[in-house]
Amino acid sequence: MLEQLIKPASDIIGKFVKDKDLQAKLDHELQTLFHQANMAQIEILKEDAKSKNWFQNSWRPSVGWICSIALGVHFIILPLAEWAARLSGINVDLPEFDFTQLSTILMAMLGMSGLRSYDKSNLLKEKTKVAKEIIDPR
């Protein structure tokens, strides 16, 4: 994301700095700062990936499991329980389930997990490519 800020920031520098040598120097310093920020982020991600902390590694899956269980309870277990109760002569009126909140969370999590998988597969390749371009922009 930071890479996308280099050109606009460079354009702003160009509006205020008329000396081409100074502008080139400032552009280079800006690219160096972005590169350093990217490398620091890569190091953070590496350390995060090494973590054996149960809570850190399991909060996303636990939210996913909770959403999956809620989905199963409301669309499989409760309708079957209501059907079984009615067959045995017990009249049960279960509260109506509003799926909008659960679907919002569930769809967002599915989207994020898809993006996370994509990021995991491509993040290191992209960061390495960007870092090489910043270091040697031939």
N, C-alpha and C positions, 0 to 999 in steps of 0.2 A: 504494500500500500504506500509506503514511504516513497518508493520509486516514482509513483505517479505525481508526487509533489515537486520533483526536481525541475521539470520543464517550466511549470508555472512560476516557481520561485526564481529560476534563472531568467525568465522573461521580466519579472519584477525588478531584478537586479539590473537588467539591461536598460530599463526605463530610467533608472536613477544614476547609473554609472556609465559615463560616456567613453571613458578610457578602455579600449578593447583589451589591453593587457591586464588591467585591474579586474575587468569583468571576467576574463578567463580564469584569473587566479581565484576570484570569489566563487565562480562556478565549480572549480576544482575542489575548493574547500567545502562547499556545500555537498558535493558528491561524496567527498571523504567522510563528512559527518553522517550522511545517510548510510554509507557503507558500514561505518562503525556501529550505528544503531542496528542495522540488519544483522551484523555479526554477533552483537550482544544478544539480540533476540534469538538467534540460532543457538547460542550457548544456553540460554534460559530453557529453550525447548528441549535441548539434549538432556539437561539436568532433570527437567520435569518428566521426560520419558523414562529416566532411570529410577524414578521414585517407586518405592515399595510401600508407600503409605496407603493403607486400605481405604481410608475415607476419600483421599484424593482420587484414587483410581476407580472407585465404585459409585460415586454419587450420580453420574450420568446413567449407568446401567440400572441403578436402583429406581430412579425416576421413570425410566423406561419400563421396568417391571411393574411398578405401581400403576402406570397407565395401562399396561397390558392386562393386569389383573382386573382393574376397574372395567375395562372393555369387556373382558370375559364374563365378569360377574353380571353386568347389566344386560348383556346381549345373549348369554348362554345360560348361566346358572339361575338367575332370577326368573326368566321366562319358563325354564323347565320346572323350577320349584313351584311357580304359580300354577302351571299346568297340572303337576302332580297333586297339589293341594285341591284344585277344583275337581280332579278325578276322585279324590277321596271324600268329597262333599264339603270341604272347607272353602268358604268364600273369602278370598284374600284380595284386597285392593292394594297393590304396591304403589308407592309414589311414582309419579312419572319422572323419568330420567331425562335431564336436559343434556344432550350430547354435545352442545356447542362448546362448553368450556373444556371438556375432555378432548374433543377433536382438535381444538386450537393447540393445546399443549402437545398432544400426540403427533399431530402433523408437523409442528415446529421441531419437535425432537427428531422425527424421522428425517426431516430436511437437514437439520444440523448434523445428524449422524452421517448422512450421505455426504455432506460437505466435509465433515471431519475425515471420512475415509478418503475422499478426493484429496484433501490437504495432506494427509499422511503420505499418500502415494506420490504427490507432485511437489510438495513444499520444499523438500531438500534439493530436488533438481532445479526448481525455479530460483531458490535463494542462491545456489551455487552459480547458476548462469548469470544472475544479476550481479553477484559479487565479482565475477570474472569480467563482465562488461564495464563495471565501474572502475576496476583496477586497470584494465587494458581495453579502452573503448574503440579499438581499431575498426 
